[in-house]
Amino acid sequence: MFTASEKESRYKALRQALDADNLNAIILIGDTRVGPEFNGDLRYFTDYPVIFDWHVVVAFSDSKTSHVSNRQRTAKEGAVQKPFVDDCRGSNHFVADVAHLLMERGVVTGRIGVSFEMLPAAWYLYLKRKLPQVEWVEIHQRLMQIRFQRSQKNLTFTARGLLGRWQFEAAVKFIRPGVNEHEIVAEIEHHARAGS
């Protein structure tokens, strides 16, 4: 629910992290948990709420961003509409598709940043096997430093609690028999974006 200027500010910081740590890519992994620590990296940088399964966003050093979503068509279509995504792919096998994406983009050597807290062990072993010349670098603490540097507008919204109030009011008005949870989420997001 952030503005275009906030999006650009966050992506500028992400690009700076890529440059500062000499990374060829950063892999952001998200699932349905939303939290202030490890779980929040993907949501913070993409404003994409994961409502089912896993999602992976790969930010490359050339400023391109790819999103590997779950196989549900609605999730893929929703991700395509996000302005931060240059390339969106559905996936039946996340780690294989992420490895393929990295190889397709020529990232087969050098350094790739990940949060080892979010990266499943089986994925890590698979990626090491498929990309043996890549050095895997813990990036979460650097991302947390970026996340702690909030813009004035972000702080204002947080302090006033406006986003939470708008979302709650929208949900109360919209919830009724026959409306499914995806429709409610869409209405809440629409309402919150219109008010921001």
URPE-V606979 format. One record per pair of residues at least 12 apart in sequence whose C-alpha atoms are under 6 Angstrom apart, sorted by sequence separation. I is the first residue (numbers start at 1). J is the second residue. If there is no record, write none. Layout:
i->I j->J
i->I j->J
//
This chain:
i->30 j->42
i->56 j->68
i->29 j->42
i->55 j->68
i->28 j->42
i->55 j->69
i->32 j->50
i->170 j->188
i->31 j->50
i->32 j->51
i->66 j->85
i->71 j->90
i->32 j->52
i->65 j->85
i->66 j->86
i->68 j->88
i->70 j->90
i->71 j->91
i->65 j->86
i->66 j->87
i->67 j->88
i->68 j->89
i->69 j->90
i->70 j->91
i->71 j->92
i->167 j->188
i->31 j->53
i->66 j->88
i->68 j->90
i->31 j->54
i->108 j->131
i->111 j->134
i->115 j->138
i->30 j->54
i->109 j->133
i->110 j->134
i->111 j->135
i->112 j->136
i->113 j->137
i->114 j->138
i->115 j->139
i->30 j->55
i->109 j->134
i->110 j->135
i->111 j->136
i->112 j->137
i->113 j->138
i->114 j->139
i->115 j->140
i->113 j->139
i->29 j->56
i->28 j->56
i->95 j->123
i->28 j->57
i->27 j->57
i->27 j->58
i->26 j->58
i->26 j->59
i->25 j->59
i->25 j->60
i->24 j->60
i->25 j->61
i->24 j->61
i->26 j->112
i->24 j->111
i->25 j->112
i->26 j->113
i->27 j->114
i->23 j->111
i->24 j->112
i->23 j->112
i->1 j->193
//
